[in-house]
Amino acid sequence: MHRHPHADQFMVPLSRGLLVESVGVEPTEPGVGQIIVISKNTWHEVKNISKDDCVCIHVFSNVDTIGEVGFQPYEGRAS
């Protein structure tokens, strides 16, 4: 579990097997091509629940480099 304090995250799965968990929201398994939006500062975790590789596009808003996104691990539980 982690969050990004400086950017919203947009994910588009290109294959099945992705599970998205967020604090206070039921886990979801998005379909291929479905856009998932995770607002900045939202605690979340993304898992591959299939036996195969899971391919997913990740896009972050309002940053020029991946280093500007920010990454904060959740202290209450191992990620």
N, C-alpha and C positions, 0 to 999 in steps of 0.2 A: 504494500500500500504506500502511495506517495502522492505528491501534488506538485503542480507547476505554478509558482506565484506570479510569473510575469507574462503568461500566455494562455489563451484558450487552445485546446487541442481538438483537432478534427481527424477522425480515423475512418478509413474506408476499407473494409475487408475485401480482398480479392480471392479468398478461399474460405471454406468453412472451418469451424473449430475455434473461433475466438470467443472468449467469455470476458465481459466487462463488468466489474463490480465497482460500486461507488457507495460511500457512506450514506445511509438513509434511503437507498434505492434498491429495488430488487435486482439481482444479477440478470444480465441480458446476454443472449447469444445472437448478435446481429447477423443478418443474412448478407450474402455476397452483394457488394455494391451499396449497401445501406450506410448512410453517413451517421456517425456517432459524434456528438459534440460533448466535450468535457470542459466546463467553464474553469478558468484559472482559479486556483486555490481550492479546487474540489479534490478531496481524497479519493483515489481510485487505484484499481489494479487491473491489469490486462493479462489474461492467461491463454495459452494454447491448450485446449482440452481434447485435441484430436491426436491421433497417432502420427499424423503427417505434419510437415511444416505448414505453418499458417502464414500467408502473405497478406500484409496490410500496409496501406499508405497512411503516413502520419504527416499532418500539416499543423504548424503552430502559428498563431496570429501575433501581429505587432512586434516581431523580433526579426533581426537581420541574420543572426547565427544561432545554432543550437545551444551554444553556451549562454545565451541571453534568456533562454526559457526558464531556467531555474529548476532545481530538483530538490525536494525536501522529503526524506523518508519519514514514514509514520512511526513515531516513537513507541506507540502502544502495542505494536504487533510486527512480527517479522514480515518483510515483503517477499 
